Amino acid sequence: MNPIAENLKDTVGDAIERLLSRAGNSRGLQSADLSVRVQLCLGKYLLNDNARPEHSDIKAFIDDIRADDLCLVIACERGDEKAWEDLVANFDTTVKSAARKFASNTEDTEDLASSIWAELYGLRQDADGNKKSKLAYYSGRGSWAGWLRAVVSQLAIDQFRKQSKLVQIEEDREFENLANQASENSSGHILSHADNPEEILTEKQTAADVSDAISRAIAALEAEDRLVLKLYYFDDLTLKDIANTFGYHEATASRKLVRLQNEIRKAVEKSLREKHGWTDTEVKNYLSDTAARLGINLEKLFAIMIGLAVLQDFLVGAVL
């Protein structure tokens, strides 16, 4: 862990206090209970690249940590039975939904889900007899549910490799090594070791879920509706041109496009909840946060997402 400079310790302490105050349920934890985890996170993801950060950098970094999720995880690590009950009750559906993607039947789904809970609870021990739990990898950067789905994905890959008698992954680094492997982007460039593997995995899994949900929503439309989307988003036709193509008024074309956008949005949100195990809060926060990062509103975000999905659908159709 990179040491926190003396002149930054008060800033870190104040930010941790603020983090704790943001939690809707702090699980009875004190600032000292969060301090080690937060400082580890700072050392790994901020101080590694910036040995002399500004006070504002420290504040912004800690303010981005998800307070309730981190408190829940740390409480579980400390053996809080109520926290464990809440964790299982609220996220078992998420784990099973993610496991279902990699399992061929219900039995395999249950086995994979059970393996995840075992990894989280920490049934294994290190050489010193200390419990080994993957909870230790969660830093609070990114949602807990999204992180869980990433862990399910990586454990499924790990199990497949072991069953295929491929190279055994060193236990102490298996999660981070797999995360680094998953960080290769489409250009073939491997992200540096300083990049956050937790965020990489979570973002990749989240993007895959959203892409799948949009593709399903568009595939479920009538052929004429898909054509309208193609003409508008891919061929860049105006609403007047589209209306002339189908022989109706421009206002009708406008209403149809708005209806399709709303239908796709509702279908995407429903798919993320029911098929991918997202919570209502996750759906709302993801869409809002993504739009905010891009500096656009939700309507514009969905227009972009639909346009990309229509383009992919068209390209796939052209290849076939």
Secondary structure, 3 states (H helix, E strand, C coil): CCCCCHHHHHHHHHHHHHHHHHCCCCCCCCHHHHHHHHHHHHHHHCCCCCCCCCHHHHHHHHHCCCHHHHHHHHHHHCCCHHHHHHHHHHHHHHHHHHHHCCCCCHHHHHHHHHHHHHHHHCCEECCCCCEECHHHHCCCCCCHHHHHHHHHHHHHHHHHHHHCCCCCCCHHHHHHHHHHHHCCCCCCCCCCCCCCHHHHHHHHHHHHHHHHHHHHHHHCCCHHHHHHHHHHHHCCCCHHHHHHHHCCCHHHHHHHHHHHHHHHHHHHHHHHHHCCCCCHHHHHHHHHHHHHHHCCCHHHHHHHHHHHHHHHHHHHHHHC
